[in-house]
């Protein structure tokens, strides 16, 4: 592990704790196979919650040739809408960023599921969301 993962006293700078979870697509829940299709990021200090998604249709269809691709895309768009807030968030529109994140990471037995929550430090949660998408999904 490189030194960039360790913070020494007084070196935190303007970085803040953030939490993230992967969004996984599990086309056949009984088989437990999944692909990563997005990332959720929450940073309380910046009042930020965001999601970025990318569905690799070929990988999804390799797991289940009868997968409902349009349905999965709609579910991923809905997650992005809840993170964005406003009208796109539906009933969650009035909730704060933390409450929307907690609702999205709650375990569920659906085709689109959140993975476990991890933490890190960032100065820019929006850029971190994009970085994690590139690193873990694409």
N, C-alpha and C positions, 0 to 999 in steps of 0.2 A: 504494500500500500504506500502511496506517495505521501509526502508531507502536506499536500494540499487538502487532505482530508482531516487534518488536525488543526485545532485553533489553540494557540497559546494565549495565556492571560494578556489582556489588553489588545489583542489582534482581531477582535470581532468586527471592528469597523461599523459600517452601517448595515451589516447583514442581520437578517431576522430569521427566526425559526419558521419553517413551513412544514406542512404535512402533504403527502401525496399518496394516491392510490391508483393503480392501473385499472382500466376498464377492460374486462375480458369478455370475449364472446364464446359462449358454450353452446354450440348448436344442438347437441344431444346431451342433455344433463345427465342421463343415465350412464353415459360413457366417460364423462369427466374431462374430455379433451377440450382444449381452449386455445384461442389466439388472443394476443394483446391487440386492442383496437383503440385505446385512448388513455389519457391520463387526466386525473383530477388534482388540482393544487389548491391548497388553502393556506393563507398567511394572515393570521389574526392581526399582527402589528400593522399590516398594510390594508386591512379590511378587504382582502382579495380572495375571491374564489373563481377559479377558471377551469375550463376543460378544453382539451384539443383532442380530436379524434382522427383516425385514419383506418379505414377498413380495407384490408387486402382481400378482395373478393375471391381471388384464385385460391388462397390459403383456406378461406372459409369453406369454399365448395369442395376442397380436397378432404376436409373433415366430414362434410355432409353435403352431397350433391343436391339434396332437396332443401337446403337451407333457405329460409325466407330472407334474401338479401335486402329487399326493400324494407321489410320489417325491422331488420337489424339497423339499417341506416336511419330509420325513423327514430328508433330508441336512442341511438347515439346523438342525433340532433336534439332530442328532448333533453338529454343530460346537458348538452351545451346551452340550451335555452334556460334551464334551471340555474345554471351558473351565471349566465348573463343577467338574470333578474328581469324586472319589468314585466311586461305583458307575456313575454316568451316563457316566463317561469310558472305561469298558471297559478295554482293555489299557493305556491311558495313565494310569490312575488313580494309579499310583505315581510318575509323572513330575512334576518340578517345573514351575512355571508357564512358565518360559522354554522348556523342552523341548516342552511341549504347544503353545505358540505357534509355535515353529519347525516342528513337524510339520504344523500346520494351514496354514502359509503356503508349504509346499513346492509347487512347480509341479506341476500334474496336468492331464491331459486328460479331465476328467469334466464333467458338466453343471454342478456347483457348483465354481467355481475361485476361488482367492485372486488378488487383484490385486497390484501392486507394494507394497512396504513404504515407508511415509512416517514421519517423526518429528515430534515436537512437545514442548511442555512443558505439564505439568498438575499441579495440586495434588490433583485428585480424578479418578483414572482411570475410575471407574464413571460419574461424571457426564460425562466426556469421551466415553465410549462412547455414551451417549444423545445427546449433542450432535452427534457425527459421524453417527449414524444419522439424526437429523432433517435435518442439512445435506446429506448425500450420498446418502441412500437414499429417504427418504419424499418 
